[in-house]
Amino acid sequence: MKKALMRTMAACLVMLCAIPAHAVLVIQAFDADSMPRLVAGQKGKPFVLVVWSLDCEYCQTSLQNLTQEKRKGRTLNIVTLSTDAAADAQAVKLMKMKLRKFDIDNDAWAYGAAAPEQLRYAIDPNWHGEKPRSYWFNARGESIAYSGVITPAIINRLAARP
């Protein structure tokens, strides 16, 4: 009986280790002071911050285009920030489903408790709320803002910045 229990425990341990890392996608709350933490969290790597929402069809197209470029072998570090509320459990569930669908599972954020206008200003004082919106960061932390659908041509132009 002891051996059977040990085998069962070993099998469970193997199954736990086999769970992909993206199985535990965490949506972090983005607050008025989160932008410096978000950028610092990339540790000097180039990345694109995609601001999106569940009801933005153009945002879905942008996420899909980024995913397709990644699947072609392009190195893209994608960070997402949904303008949907992190406190809304149903919205978080849908965000996770969408991001998993697009195989984006590393660094996900959603609007926190502050007023949307305050959060938008914290991201970019010059942004008026149009979506999709993206910020293309180079390794030095310098960024270029882009409003509109992210296409392969946009990815080629903005991801290649030194």
HELIX and SHEET records of a PDB file:
HELIX    1   1 LYS A    2  ALA A   18  1                                  17    
HELIX    2   2 ALA A   21  ALA A   23  5                                   3    
HELIX    3   3 SER A   34  ALA A   40  1                                   7    
HELIX    4   4 GLU A   57  ARG A   71  1                                  15    
HELIX    5   5 ALA A   89  LYS A  101  1                                  13    
HELIX    6   6 PRO A  116  ILE A  123  1                                   8    
HELIX    7   7 PRO A  152  ALA A  159  1                                   8    
SHEET    1   A 6 ILE A  27  PHE A  30  0                                        
SHEET    2   A 6 ASP A 107  TYR A 111  1                                        
SHEET    3   A 6 ILE A  78  ALA A  85  1                                        
SHEET    4   A 6 PHE A  47  TRP A  52  1                                        
SHEET    5   A 6 ARG A 133  PHE A 137 -1                                        
SHEET    6   A 6 SER A 143  SER A 147 -1                                        
END                                                                             
